[in-house]
Amino acid sequence: MEKLRIASLFCGCGGTDVGLLGGFEFNGKKYDTNRAEVVYANDIDKNACSIFSENFGIEPDSRDIREITSEELPEFDILTGGFPCQSFSVVAQNPKRLGIKDDRGKLFFEMCRILRDRQPLCFIAENVKGLLSANKGEAFPLIIEEFRNSGYSVSYKILNAVQYGVPQKRERIIIVGFRNDLNINFDFPNAPIDNENYFTPLSIALEKEVEEKYYFSERAVQGMLNRRESMNKGRAQDISKPCNTVGSHLAKVSLNSTDPVLFDGERYRRFTPRETARIQSFPEEFKLIGSEAAQYRALGNAIPPVMMWYVAKTVVNNIFSNA
């Protein structure tokens, strides 16, 4: 087995895949290749697919995952995916089972369908930290049970990107499953940075000069100042520390929101798309194409590649050492 083959569901612009593949540099540090290749990608967002295609040379399948049969996917060893989490419900039956509130909730079951049908060596799933408390904490155990019933030994952990050298405080739950017959007891890698004095500062991501369009108008600033005391908004970042979590709606960020902004030269501004990519730990050579709104949305939804690299390295080492 020369390279592990990855099938990437809900791939977005490819943050997970940059980390899985490795072989990139960020903030002066080289992240070795993980002996893997992407053989299939899927996402319904065609703008994100365009960015993915530009960087990986693979045209993602932009069909709804529910329309794609398991047999259509090429041979693969690892299945990845960050499924939507807003739509789960817990059905009041005995025993309780996982239900769905709307169509987005079905996507999790599609990931499990492909796992059951194709039985790859392992899977890596990710989601927001809030998944643990969904439906008063009742949904998550059922999600883990569904993964286990698909034939996998499952481990999970909340990781904070800032502890892996990313200039951003971003917590995500990572779920890793190995096929039962492999008998792999997976342990997540220890975070390399546990002292906040060594966290990567936001300053490493910032441009020296930016266009005027990224600055807020005086009217917007005054409106924020007038309401700041009661609203506790205007989240100007301390650039000597990591940034707060960047979201998918940075194109529409306002000073009266909770989104992180900069106080730059006595003026407030939002981040540029390239700064956002650096905050997420994408390498400099990662290409950003399409409208800025699409770039912000794709980057804000992405998994920080550097954080995923540490997970991927451990997963890959487990596979090759048990081959």
N, C-alpha and C positions, 0 to 999 in steps of 0.2 A: 504494500500500500504506500505509494509515493506521496499522494496528497489526499486529504479528507475532502469530500465533496459536500458542499453546503447548499441546502434549499432554503431560501430566505423569504418567509411570508411576512406581509405587512412591512416590506423592506424600507419604505420611505426613501430618503436620499442615500441611505447606506451607512449610517454611523455604526450600527452593529457589525456590518460586514467589513468596514475598514479595520475595526478592532479584531475581528476574527481572522482576517488574512494576515495582519501584521505587516512588517516590512516597510514601516514609515518612520518619520521623525517628527517629534513635537517638542517645542521649547528646548531645543538643543539635545534632546535625548533620543536615541534610536531604539525602536521597538522591533525586535527580530520577527522574521516571518514565522508564521504558525503552521506552515506546510498544509495549507488548505486552499481551496478554490471554490468560487461561487458558480454553480452549474444551473441554478434556477432562482428567479426572483419574482415576487408578485406584490403588487400594490394597486389599489383602485385610483389613487391620486396620480393623474397623468403628469402633472408638473414635477412631482417628486420622482416619478419614473424617468423623466428626461434628465434630471440631475444624476440619478443612479447610472443611467446608460452612458452618460458622458464620462463618468469616472471609472466604470467597471467594464465597459465594452460589452455589456449584456443588456438586451432590451427586455425589461421586466414585462411579465404577463399582467396586463391591466384589467383583466376580467374580474368580476366578483368571485371570490374564492369559492362561494357556494356553487358556482357553475363549473368548477374545474374538478374533474374526477382524479382520484388518487393515482390512477394508472397513467395520466398524462404527464406527471412529473418524471424527469429523468432519474437515473440511479443516483442516490445521495446517501451520505453517512450521518449528517447532522441536520436537524430541522430547527430553524430559529423563527421567532415571531414575538411581536409585542401586541397582544390582542387588546381590543377596547374593553374597558372595565366598568363603564357607566351603567350597564344594562342588565346586571344580574339580579335575580330575585331568588328567595329561598321558599320553595313550595312547602306548605304546611302538610306534609304527609309523614307517615311513620314507616321507614325512616325518612327524614327530610332529604330532599333532592334539590339540585341546582336547576333553576328555571331561567327564563329570559323575560325582560320587559319590552324590548324592541329588537329590531333586526341586528343591531350591533352586537348584542349578546350572543348571537348565533355563531359569530366568528371564532370564539374560543372552541366551540364544539367541532368546528371544521378543522382546527389544528389537531384536535384529538382524533378525529376521523382519519386524517392522513397518517398519524402515528400508528393507529391500530392497523390500517391497511398496509402500510409500507414497512413498519418496524425498523427504522434506521437505528444506528448505534446509540444515538443520544439526541436530546433536544435541549435548547436553551430558550427560555421564555423570559420576558421582562414586563414590568408594569410599574405603575406609580405606587408609592408607599401606601396610599389610601385603599388599595385593594385589600389590605389586611383587615380594615375596619368596615368594609362594604357590608350592608345589611346587618349592621350591629355585630360584625365579626363572624357571622354565620356562613357567608359565601365562601371565604377563602379555604376553609378545610374541605369543602365540597369540590372546589377547583382542584386542590391537590389530590383528592380521592379520584377524580376523573382522570387525571394524568396517570396515577398509579394503576388504575383499571385498564389503561391503554397498554400496559405491559412494562412499566418503568419504575425503577427505584429513584425516588425523588428527594432532592435537597433544595432548600431555599434560604435566602438571606437578604437582608436590607443592606445595600452598599451605598456609601456616600462618595460621589465622584471626587470630592475635594481631598479625600484620603489616598487618592491614586495619582495625584499630580495634576489634576484638572483645576483650572482657576475658577471653579464654580461650586457652590454648595447645592448639590442635586442628589436627592435620595431616590433610589429605585429598588424594587424588589426583583431579584434575579432567581429564576427557578431552573434548576438543572436536573435532567433525568437521564439515566443510563438504562439501556435495555436489561431486563432482569437477568437474562442468561449470562451477561458479562461479569456479574458479581463484583461490580465496582462500588466501593463506598466512597462517595465524593466528599471532599472537604474543600470549602472555598478558600482561596488564597488569602493570607493575612494582608491587611492593608499596609502598604509600605510606609505610610506617613501617619503617625498617631499624635503628633505634636503640632498644634496650630501655628506655632512659630515657624514651621517649615512648609506650611501650605503655600501653593503657588498663587501669587497675587494677580489681581485683575489687570494690573499695569502691563503685564507681558502681552496682553491681547490688543492693546489700544494703538490706533494709528496716530501718527504725529500731526497730520493735517487731514481734516475731513471737509466735505462739501457743506455749504450753508444749509442745504435742505434737511440735514439731520438735526439742526438746532430748533428748539421750541421758540415760538414767537413771544414777544414781551407780554402780549395779552394772555397767552397760555400760562406764562410764569406768574403773572399777577393773580390770575384766577386760582392757581394752586396756593399761592401765599395767603390769599384771602380766606381760604378754607382749610389751610394746613393744620391749624391748631385742633379743630374739631374732627378732621378726617384722618389725621396721622398718615398722610400720603406724601408723594414727592420723594421716592426712594432713591436719593442720590447715593451712589456707592463710594465706599472708601477704597481707592484703587490700590492701597497697600495690602488689602485683604482679598480673599476670593469673592467673586460676584454672587449675588443671590440668584436663584434659579431663573433662567431665561425661558420664556414660553413661546408658543407658536404664533402669537398675535402681536409680535414686536413691530410690525408695520403700522399698527394702529395704537401703539402705546401712547398713553397720555400721562401728564404729571399728576393727575388725580386718580391714578390706578396704583396697584401694588407692584407694578413692574419695575425692575431696576433701571435707573437712568444715570447719566453722568452729569456732574457739575464741572464743566470744563471751561477754564478761563473766564470765570464769573458768569458763565451762561450754562443753561441746561440743554442737554441733547440726548438723543437715543443712540444706540449702538448701530454701526454699519453692519451689513451682512457679513463681511469678512471678519469683523471683530466678534460677531456672534459665533462664527465658525471656530475662531480661536478659543472663545470662552467654552465651547463644547469640546475642544481638543482635537478638531480636525487638522490634519497637516496642511501646510501652505499650498501644496500642489493640488489639493482638492478643489475641483472646478465648480464655480457657482454660475448657473445659467438660468435664463427665464426672468420673469418679473421679480422685483425685490420682495413683493408680498409673498410670492411663492417660495422664494429663498428663505425668508424669515419663518414661514410656516413649516417648511421641511426641516430646517435646522433646529427650530424650537421643539419639534417632536422627536428629534433624534436621540439616540443613546450616545453618550460620550465615548468615542472610539478608544481612548486610552484606558478608561475603566473596563471596557469590554475586553480589551487585549489581555488584561490580567486573568480574567475569567477564562477566556479562550485558551490561553497558554496552559492553564491547569487542566482544562478539559482535554485538550489535545495530548498532553503528556500522559494522562490517564489512559487514553485510547491506545497510543502507541506502545506504552509499557505493558499493556495487556493483550497486544496483538499476537 
